[in-house]
């Protein structure tokens, strides 16, 4: 089986190299046979990598500890779910997952476009195959997951205890769907530049691919934050860790791209900017892959230092050089056909939105890379911590939040003063009412006052747009309000799906602000029967329990939780000790409501005195972060679903472009 897996990787490299050559030559010579051969070779790569991945899964499930990768990340005691998740638990397996996902996406693109976009597809396949070749070179020559040890140990080391959670089976693949997904719109952008077809077809064709990648990058960030929250025992969900930042940056630029393409579609503007954004997004996805494997940064999320850092840096430089060269070459064809008529217009708000998103991305990039630069220049690594990121990004995020509420209400081209006063009356009134309520409740700190007021303004804007559109339809058709609302969304999925996404973003920001500015924490010690007051809650230490097996010692405290004199539940924070890793692990317990989380950690227990030391965090509104992501997911699903008008517009645009290049 290991030899079979290695053979599959070699065959995949050969097939992808031929797909690159055949597709490129076919595009240049317009040879239909070469183009077809390139596409079939790319499909073959998908099949062969599927076999290689299946082989690795079988090796894990069969406890083949003679394979170095299996021995390093699996053990006999691990459940089958974690053995499968160990596939991407290390550097080599995660690279195999990267290229497997890319090959599947390449196959989907080929099947989707077998009767359309034929002028672009040879270049698209060549670009995707070129990326595939690079990762298969790494797998075959530096990071083969099928390497043998030369002996068979009785058991493997197993996954790190903090990775032995169901989230390990979800979070990395989800994030990879986003990281790899941006390769598809990038490939279409390069195809547009190479072929000279730089109109709107490549944007309209890849809109759902971009949304797909954007969504899964976001969900991957959510799952990573939730994982950190429930597993690491520090009461938080985001630490501005370099690898967290690496996933955030392409999400920010993809967000900017999804907004700015609307201006190109409607006003024939920002063509160079949109090309630059998609190039930047893909480059940042490769940069994130480089950060986790190069060893240039220290992170709990990074893999152990490997020998591929320099090679990835060279590939990153090649991608940037290739992309920028094509962009400069095609600049004459990318000139805007429209112009900005007024600063008080929807086009301007989209432009400012883009500048703010890119500004946040640059601030995150600078804070992430600065320690590396300082060490290279001065020999001293200067750490950039959360205060820098929070201080720089908070005002930018608030300006972006304000634009989120302003943009949907402003007219295209130019907005009049009377129009602005009319459409902003209700959202602004709601915002002022919330501001007054916050003052009455005793909130005086400026930052949360501004943030919650802007959240109210944006929510008012979004719900006003849903109400205004539904009432207009109701008056014209005589339908009931629920029916008018449903049909309004169904006929304008992109618009109202986007509004729903914005509602989700507001919920997320509410949770972030509440849990950041109003968080409480305390450390205390109790003996059995004693109580402690934590905010509205009374905590009584009831008892302890312990157990042990060949792999782990478990210990937990049992706490009775009451509020207003009534018991509301039990908390059982604990500590585990994993014998094979010689490593303790904190097991938190959380009591959750929509209002707040009570987050408990057992720090220590002295068996002689019976004294237990605990730490708690009271995190207001934190669950609105997770609720917001659910709303965001639902809104993206609505926006992705095609409607008849959009399909007809794309068909007309393709027809015009085909006639132009006929």
N, C-alpha and C positions, 0 to 999 in steps of 0.2 A: 504493500500500500504506500509507504513513503516514496519508493522509487516511481510508482505510478503518479503520485502527486508531482514529483519533480519533473517527470516527463511531460505532464500536462502544462506545467509552467514554460518549459522549453518550446513546446508546440504553440502555445499561446503567443509567445514572443515572435516566433517565425511568422505566424498568421497575421499578427497585428502589424509587423514590419511590411509584409506584402500588401496589406490593406492600405497602409500609408502610401507606399510607392504606386500601387495601381490606381488609387483614387486621385493622387496628385497628377500622374501622367494622363489619366482619363479626363480630368478637368482641363488640362492644357491642350490635349489633342482632340477633345470631344469624342473620344472613343467609347462607345456604349459598352463594348465588351469589357474594357478595363474598368469602367465605372462599376459594372455589375460584379466583376470579380472582386473589386475592393469591398463592396457591400457584403458579398457572401463571406469573404474572409473575416470581416468584422463580426458577422453573425457566428462564424465558427469560433472566434475568440470567446464569445459569450458562453457557448456550449462547453468549451474546453475548460474555461475558468470555473464554470459550474461544477464540472467533474473534480477539479483540483480542490475546490472548497468543500465539496461533499467528502472527499477523501480525508481532509484535515478534520472535519467533524467526526468521521468514523474513528479516526485515530484517538481523538479525545474520549469518545464514548467507550472505546475498547481498552482504555488505559494503556496505550502503547508508550510506555516510559522510555523505550529505547530511542524515541524521537526527542531531541533536545527541547524543542518548543513545548511539547506535551508535558515533559517532566518538569519544566519551569513554571507552568501555569495551571496544572491540574493535579489532582490526587484522587485516590480511590474513594475517600469519604465524601467528596463533593457530589451534590445532587446533579442529575443529568442536565438541568437547566443551566447551572453554573459551568458545567463542562463545555456546553455549547457556547456559552458566553465567553469562555476562556479563549475561543477562536480569535477574538479581537482584544484579548487582554494584554498582549505584548506587541512589540514593534513589528515583527514580521507578519503576524496574523492580521494586524490592522492595515498594513499595506496591501495584503491580499484582499481584504474587504474593500478597500478604496478602489482597487482596479476592477474587482468584480462588479461593484455598483456602477462604475463608469462603463463597463462593457454592456451591462444590462440597459443602461440609458442609451448607449449608442445603438443597440439593437432596436429599442423602441422608436428612436428617431428615424431609423431606416425604414421600419415598417409603416410608421405614420406618414412618411413622405414618399412612398413608392410611386404615387401618381401626381405629386405636386412638388413645387419648389425644386424642380430637377436641375435648374441652373445653379442652385446653391449647394445641393446635397453632396456632390463629389468633394467640394472644399470642406464641408462640415465633417464628412467621414474622415478625410485626411487629417484634419485638426484633432478630432477625438482619437484617432488611431495614433497620432504622434504622441499625445499625452499618455495613452495606454502603453506604448513602446517604452517610454521612460520608466514608468513604474514597474513594468515587467523586467526591465534591465536590472533595477534594484533588487527585485525578488530573486532573480536567477543568479546574480553575481555577488550580492552583499547580504541578503536577508531571506534566505530560503527557509521557510517554516518546516520543511521536510528533512532537514539535516539530522543525521543519526549521531548518537553519542559514542557508539562503539561498545557499549555495555548496557545492561538493563537494570536500573535501580529498582528496589522493591516497591517504592512509592514515589510519587511526585511531590514537589514542594507545595503546590496548590496556589489558588488565587490569593492575593492580599486580602485579609479579612474585610477591609472596607469596601472591597469590590464584590464581596459575596452578598449581593442584594439583587432582587429582581430588576432594579433599575439598570444593572450592568447589562441585562439582556435587551434594554430598550434605548438607553441614552446614547451610547456610542453609535449604533446603527442609524439612529435618528439624525444625529449630528452629521454623520457621513453622507446621508441623503442630501442634506443641505450643502455641505462642502463640495461634494461631487456634482450636485445638480447644477451649480452655476457654470460648470464646464459647457453645458449645452447652449445657453444663450451666448456664451463667449465664442463657441465654435461657429454659431450662425453669424455673429458679428465679424469674425475673421473671414468667413465665407463671403459676406457682403463686401468687405474691403478688397479681397482678392479678386472677386468677380466683377467688381464695379457696380453691383446692384445695391446701392446704399440708400434705397428708398425706405418705405415703412414696412415692407413685407417681412423682413427678418425680425423686426420688433413685434409685429402682430402675431407672427408664427410662434415666437418664443415667450409671449406674455405669461402663458400658464406654466411654462417651465420655470420662469423667473419667480412667479408666485409660489410654485412648489418648493423651489430651493429656499426661498425667503422664509416660507412657513416652517420648513423642517429645521432650518438654522435656528429660528426662534423657539420652536418646541424643544430642540436640543439644548438651548440655553436654559429654558424653563426646567427641564428634567435635571440638568446639571445643578442648577440652583436648589431644586428641591432635594436632590441627593445630598448636597453639602449640608442642607438644613437638618435633615433627619439622621444623617450618618456621622458627621464629623464632630458633633457635640460642642459647637461654639455659638449656637444661637442665631447664626446669620446664614445668608444664602448667596451673598456676592461679596468678594474680597478684592476685586480688581487684580486678580491673579493674571499673570501674562497669558496663560493659555485660555482663561475665560475671555480676556480681551481679544485674543486671536479669533475667537468665534464671533464676538460682538462686532468687530470691524467690518467684515463682509456683509453682515446683516444690515448695518447702517447704510453702507453704500448701495446695497440692493434696494433698500427702502427709498433712497434718493432716486435711483433709476426708475423704480415703479411709478414715482410721482412725475418725474421729468419727461418720461416718454409720452405722457398725455399731451404735453405742450407740442411735441413733435407731431403727434397724430392730428391735432386740431389746428396748429398754427404753423407747421413746417419749420419749427425753430429748434435750437439746441441739439442739432445732429452731432456735432463734434463732442459736445458735453456728454451726450448719451453713450456714444462709443467709448469715451474715456471712462465713464462710470462702470460700464460692464467689464472693460479691461481691468480696471482697478479692483472690482469685486472678485474676479477670478484670481488676480495676482495676490490678493489678500487671503484667499482660500489656500493657495500654495504656501504663502508666508506662514499661515497657521500650521500647516503640515510640517514646515521647516522648524518652527519654534518648538514643537513637541518632540522633535527627534534630534536636534542639533546639539543639545547640551549647552547652548549659549545662555539659557535662562534657568533659574531654579524654580520649580513648580511641583506641587503635589500631583498635578495632572500630567506632567511630562513623562515620557518613557525614559528608561535608562539611556545614557549617552551611547549613541551608535555611530557607526562609521559613515553614515549617509548624509551628515549635515552639510559637508562641502559640496557633495553632488547635488543636493537639493538647492543649495544656494546658487550653483551654476545654472541649474534648470530655471530657477526663478529669474535670474538675470537674462537668460535666453528668451523666456516668455515676454519679459518687459521689452527687450530690444526688438524682437519680432513684431510685437503688437504696435509699439510706438512707430516703428518704421513704416508699417502698413498705414497707420493713421495719418502720418505726415504725407505719405505718397498720395492718399486720396483726399487730402484737404480741399482741393478745388471742387470736388463733387459733394462736399459736405457743407457747403455754404447755406445759411438759413434763407428760406424763401419768405419768411414773415418777419415782423419786427415787434418790439414791445411798444404798445401805444400809450400806456400809462403805468405809473408805479402803483396806482390804486386799481388793481385788476387781479383777476385770478391767476394770470400768467406770472405776475410779479410775486404773488404769494407762494406759488410753486417754486419760483427761483430762489426766494429767500429760504424756503423750506429746505431746498437742496444745499444751499450754502451752510445752513446750520447743521444739517446732518453730516456733511463732509467736515465741518469744523469740529464736531464732536469726535468724529473718526480720527482726525489728525491729532487731537488732544490725547486720545487713547493710545494712538500709535506712538506719539512722542514719549508719553509716560512709560510705555512698555519697553521701548528700545533704548531709552536714555541710560539705564544702568549699564547696558552693554557698551554703548558709546563712551561713557565716562571711564569704564575700565580699560577700553582700548586706547583712549587718549591719555589718561592720567595715571592708569594703573590702579585706580581705586574705584570700586563699584559703589556708586551713589544710588541708594534705593529710593524709588518713588512710590510712596504709599497712598492709601485711600484718601487722605486729606487733599492731595493734589488733584486727583480725579474728581472728587466731590466739589471742590472749590471752582474748578474750571468748567465742569460740565453742567452744574446745576443751573446757572443763568442761561446757558445755551438751551438746556432742556425746557426751561420755562418759556423762553421765546418761541421754541418749536411748538410747545403746547398751545400757546396763544394763537399761532398761525393755524393750528389744527382746527380751532374754532372759527377763525376768521375766513379761511379759504373757501369753504362750501357756500358761504353767503355772498361773496363778492362776485360780481358779474365778470364775464370775459371781456377783454379789450379795455373797458373803462367803466368805473362805477361812479354814479352821481351821489352827492351828499344826501339827497332825499331818500335814495334807495338804501344807502347804508344805515340811515337813522331808522328806517322802517324795519329792515331785516334784523338789526341788532338789538331792537328794543327789548324783546322777551328774554333772549339769552343774557344780555347785560343786566337786566333787572334781577334775574335769578342769581347771577354771580354776586351782585351787591347784597342781596338778601342773605346769601350764604356767608359773605364777609361779615355782615352785622351779627349773624348768629354765632360765628366763631369768636368774635369779640365778647359777646355775652357769655359764652362758655368759658372765657378766661384765657383764650389763646392770644398771646401778645408777640410771639416770635415772628419776625417778618417772613422768613422763608416758608414755613408751613401755611401762613396766612395767604401768601401769594399763590402757593401751589394749589391749595384746596379751592381758592376762589377761581383760579383758571380752570381747574377740573370741572367746577360747576358750570362755568361759561361754555366749555366744550360740550359737556353733556346736554346743556340747554340747546346749543346749536344743533347737535345731532338729532335730538328728539323733535325739535322744531321742524327740521327738514323732513323727517318721517311724517309728522303731523300735517305740514303744509301740503306735501305732495299727495297724501292720502285724501285730504279734504278736497283738493282740487279735482282729483279723479272721482270722488264721491259725488261732487256737484255735477260733473259732466256725464256720468253714467247712471246715477241713481243707485249704485251698489251700497251695501252696508259698509261701515267703516272697516271692520276686519277684512272683508272681502277686497275692498279697495286697497288696503295696505298690502295684502298678500300679492295681488296682481301688480301693484306698483313695483314691488321688489322683484317679482318674476320677470317683468319687462325691462327693468333697469338694474340687473344683477351687479354689474360692475360698480355702479354709483353707490347703491345702498349696501352692497357687501363691504365696500370701502368704508362707509359710515359706521357699520357694525364693528369693523376692525378698529376704528378710532375710539369707539366706546370701550372696547377691550383694552386699548392702550391707556385710556383714562383710568380704568379700574386698576391696572397694574401700577400706574403712578400714584394713585391713592394709597395702595398697599405699601409702596416703597417709602413714601413720605411719612405715613403713619408709623411704620415700624422703624424708621430711621430717627425721627425727631422726638418721638414720645415713648421710646423703649425704656423699660425699667429692668434693673437687674440687681441681685443681691446674693451674697454667700452667707450661709448660716449653718449651725450645727444643732442636732436634736438627738435626744435619747428616745427610746420607745415610749409612746404615750404622750410625748410633748408635742406642742403645736407652734406654728409660725404663721404670721399674716403676710400674704403676698398680694398686694393690691386689694381686689375685692374678695380674694380667696383665703380660706383658712386651710393650712396644711397640717395634718396630724400624722406623725411617724408611727405606723402600726407594728411592722415586723420586717423580717428579712427572710430570704429564701436562697438556697444555693444548690447547684448540681454540678456533676463533672462527668466527662467521658474521655475517651482516648485522645481527643483532639482539642478539647476546650473545657475550661472551668468557667461556670456561670455564677454570678452573684447579683441579686437585686434587692432593693428596698421597696417596701409596700407602703404607700402613702394614701391616706384618705383625704379627698378633696371636697370641701364644702363651700357654699356661697350663700350668704344671708341666712345662715343657720341650717341649711338643707344640704345633705350630701349629694354631690353631683357626679362622683365617679372615683376611680382609683388610678393612681399613677404608680408605675413600676420602673423607675430608672435603675440602671445597673451597670456593671462592668464585667466584660468577658476577658479571659486570658487564653490566647491561641498558642498552644504548646509548640507546634511545628515552626511558627514564626517567632516564638519567644516575645510576643507582642500583646499588650493590653489593648482593649477597645472599649470605648464609651458607648453605652446603649441608652439613648435618651427616651423620654416619654413626654407626650404633648397632649394637653387638653385644648381642643380647638373649638372656637365659635366664630361667627361672622365678625364679631367685634374685636377678638383678640386671640392670641395663643398664649397659654401658660406652658413654658418650655422648661423641663426639669432634667438636671444632671446629678448623678451621684459622684461626688469627687473622691470620697474616702470613707472607710468604715473601720473603726477600732474595735476589734472583737472583745478585748479585755474590758474596756469602759462602756462598750455599747453605744459609743458616740458616732453618729453618722454626719458627714459634712455634705451639704447640697449646694447647688447653685441654680437659680432660676432666672429666666428672662421672660418678661411680659411684653409681647410684641403686638401692639395694636394694629388692626386692619390688615395683618399680613396675609390672611387668606384671600383677600381681594386680588393679590398678585396671581394666585393660581386660578381664581375665577376669571380674571381678565384674560388669561391665556386661553381659557375655554371659549370665551366670547370671541377672541381674536381668531381662533381656529374655525369657529362657526362662520364668521364673516368672510374669511378667506375662501371657505368652501362655497359660499354663495357667489363670491366674485369670480371664482374660477369657472363655475358652471356656465357653458356658452349659451347665449341667446341667439335667436334667428337673425336679428339685425347685425350683430357682430360677425356672424358667419358670412352673411351676405357682403358686408363691407370688406372682409378679408378676401373673399373670392374676387370682388371687383378690383381690389388693389393688386392681387396676383395677376389678374388678366392684363391690367395696364402695364405692369412691369414686364410680363412676358412679351407683349407687343413691342415694348421699348427696346428689348434686347433681341428680338427675333432677327 
